[in-house]
């Protein structure tokens, strides 16, 4: 089993099931009140993407600078995701605690981070994104994800669907993705019209997450 080294999180061990997954030892995550979690470097072949580790280390450093106060600033978006979901599904008495939330920050009592993935977007900006995958009380089938571009800029709060951005999920131009625009550097690549016509690489990392979940449930 191969191992490589990240300057930020140390030794990465190749997953025994998926050869392009590399997993760190558990580390403390300040953003999640110092919860100890591994970070999975996903969809990564060291021979094909020689800059991935360097760029990922930079993104992880930015992410690890985030504190629990930064997480609480996302309460409104998480709460909106919850309310939007509940408004389109049949009433369930089990959801009463969610409907009775008094302050939006209380939404975090119903969110359970499970995994952290770091991967490269395979079109347009081809930037590095960190995905915090969570289980949540309202969307028990697809869960919840918080995605940060370069580990710094929040670009998506959504159910887990295998896409890093809203633009990718709905096949929109990046200029129509409000949170992605806020991540600052969209103008660097929005001039290149031809990029939007490139085929989207299969979300291999997402398929593998699903496979692991299915195997764990059997």
C-alpha positions in Angstrom: 0.0 0.0 0.0 1.5 3.3 -1.1 1.9 6.4 1.1 2.6 10.0 0.2 3.2 13.0 2.4 1.2 16.2 2.9 3.1 19.0 4.6 -0.2 20.0 6.3 -1.7 16.7 7.5 1.2 14.3 7.3 1.3 10.8 5.9 -1.5 9.9 3.5 -2.3 6.2 3.1 -3.7 4.9 -0.2 -7.2 3.5 0.3 -7.4 -0.3 0.1 -10.5 -0.1 -2.1 -10.0 2.9 -4.3 -6.5 3.6 -5.6 -7.1 7.3 -6.2 -8.2 8.0 -2.6 -5.5 8.9 -0.1 -6.5 9.2 3.6 -4.9 11.2 6.4 -4.6 10.3 10.0 -7.3 11.9 12.1 -6.7 15.5 12.9 -8.5 18.2 15.0 -10.9 20.4 12.9 -11.3 23.8 14.6 -14.3 24.7 12.3 -16.1 21.7 13.8 -15.3 22.5 17.4 -12.1 20.4 17.2 -13.9 17.3 16.2 -11.3 14.7 15.1 -11.7 13.6 11.5 -9.6 12.2 8.6 -9.3 14.0 5.3 -9.7 12.1 2.1 -7.7 13.3 -0.9 -10.1 12.1 -3.6 -9.9 11.4 -7.3 -6.1 11.9 -7.1 -3.4 10.2 -9.1 0.1 11.5 -8.0 1.6 10.7 -11.4 -1.1 12.7 -13.3 -1.6 15.8 -11.0 1.8 16.8 -9.7 0.5 20.0 -8.2 -2.4 18.5 -6.3 -0.8 18.0 -3.0 0.8 21.5 -2.9 -2.5 23.2 -3.8 -4.4 20.9 -1.4 -2.0 21.8 1.4 -2.7 25.5 0.9 -6.4 24.9 0.9 -6.3 22.8 4.0 -4.3 25.5 5.8 -6.9 28.0 5.0 -9.7 25.7 6.1 -8.0 24.9 9.4 -7.8 28.6 10.1 -11.6 28.6 10.3 -13.1 28.5 13.8 -16.4 27.5 15.2 -17.5 31.1 14.9 -17.0 30.9 11.1 -19.3 27.8 11.1 -22.0 29.6 13.0 -22.0 32.3 10.3 -23.3 29.6 8.0 -26.3 28.9 10.2 -28.7 30.9 8.0 -27.8 28.9 4.9 -28.0 25.6 6.7 -31.4 26.6 8.2 -32.7 27.7 4.8 -31.7 24.3 3.3 -33.6 22.6 6.1 -36.8 24.7 5.7 -36.8 24.4 2.0 -36.6 20.7 2.2 -39.4 20.4 4.8 -41.6 22.7 2.8 -41.7 20.3 -0.2 -42.1 16.9 1.7 -45.2 15.6 3.5 -45.6 16.6 7.1 -43.9 14.2 9.5 -44.3 14.5 13.3 -40.7 13.5 13.7 -39.7 16.8 12.1 -41.4 18.9 14.8 -38.1 19.7 16.6 -36.9 21.2 13.3 -40.0 23.3 12.9 -39.6 24.5 16.5 -36.0 25.8 16.1 -35.9 29.1 17.9 -32.6 30.5 16.6 -30.9 29.6 13.3 -27.7 28.6 15.1 -29.6 25.7 16.7 -29.7 24.0 13.3 -26.2 22.7 14.1 -27.8 20.4 16.8 -29.3 18.5 13.9 -26.2 18.3 11.6 -23.6 15.5 12.0 -20.3 15.9 10.0 -19.1 12.5 8.8 -16.3 13.0 6.2 -14.1 15.6 4.7 -13.0 15.3 1.1 -10.6 17.4 -0.9 -10.6 17.2 -4.7 -10.0 19.1 -7.9 -12.9 20.4 -10.0 -12.3 18.9 -13.4 -13.6 21.8 -15.5 -13.5 25.6 -15.8 -11.4 26.8 -12.9 -10.0 23.4 -12.1 -9.5 24.6 -8.5 -9.2 22.7 -5.3 -12.4 22.3 -3.2 -13.0 20.9 0.3 -16.3 19.1 0.9 -17.6 18.6 4.5 -20.1 15.7 4.1 -22.7 15.5 6.8 -25.7 13.6 7.9 -28.7 15.7 9.0 -32.1 15.1 10.6 -34.2 16.5 7.7 -32.6 14.9 4.6 -31.7 11.4 5.8 -31.2 10.0 2.3 -28.9 12.5 0.7 -27.5 14.3 3.8 -25.9 17.7 3.6 -22.6 19.1 2.3 -20.7 22.4 2.8 -18.2 23.0 0.0 -15.3 25.5 0.2 -13.3 26.7 -2.7 -9.6 26.6 -1.8 -10.7 25.8 1.7 -11.6 29.4 2.2 -14.7 30.5 0.3 -18.0 28.8 0.8 -19.5 28.0 -2.6 -22.2 25.5 -1.8 -24.7 24.2 0.9 -26.8 21.4 -0.5 -27.7 17.8 -0.4 -24.8 15.5 -1.3 -25.1 15.0 -5.1 -21.6 14.6 -6.4 -21.2 18.2 -7.6 -18.8 20.8 -6.2 -20.7 23.8 -7.4 -24.3 24.8 -8.2 -23.1 25.6 -11.7 -21.9 22.0 -12.2 -25.1 20.6 -10.6 -27.4 22.5 -12.9 -25.1 22.9 -15.9 -25.1 26.7 -15.6 -22.4 29.1 -16.5 -20.2 30.0 -13.5 -21.3 33.6 -13.8 -24.8 32.5 -12.7 -23.5 30.8 -9.6 -23.9 33.4 -6.8 -21.7 31.8 -4.2 -19.1 30.9 -6.7 -18.9 34.5 -7.9 -18.3 35.6 -4.3 -15.3 33.3 -4.2 -13.6 36.1 -6.0 -11.7 34.9 -9.0 -14.4 34.0 -11.4 -13.2 36.6 -13.9 -9.9 34.7 -14.3 -11.6 32.0 -16.4 -15.1 33.3 -17.4 -13.6 34.9 -20.5 -12.8 31.5 -21.9 -16.2 30.7 -23.6 -15.0 27.4 -24.9 -14.6 25.8 -21.4 -18.3 25.5 -20.8 -18.6 23.2 -23.8 -15.9 20.7 -22.5 -17.3 17.4 -21.3 -17.7 17.0 -17.6 -15.4 14.4 -16.1 -17.3 11.6 -14.3 -17.6 12.2 -10.6 -15.7 9.1 -9.7 -15.1 10.1 -6.1 -18.9 10.5 -5.6 -19.6 7.1 -7.0 -17.1 5.6 -4.6 -18.6 7.3 -1.6 -22.0 5.7 -2.6 -20.3 2.3 -3.0 -18.7 2.5 0.5 -22.0 3.5 2.1 -23.8 0.6 0.4 -21.1 -1.9 1.6 -21.2 -0.5 5.1 -25.0 -0.9 5.2 -24.9 -4.5 4.1 
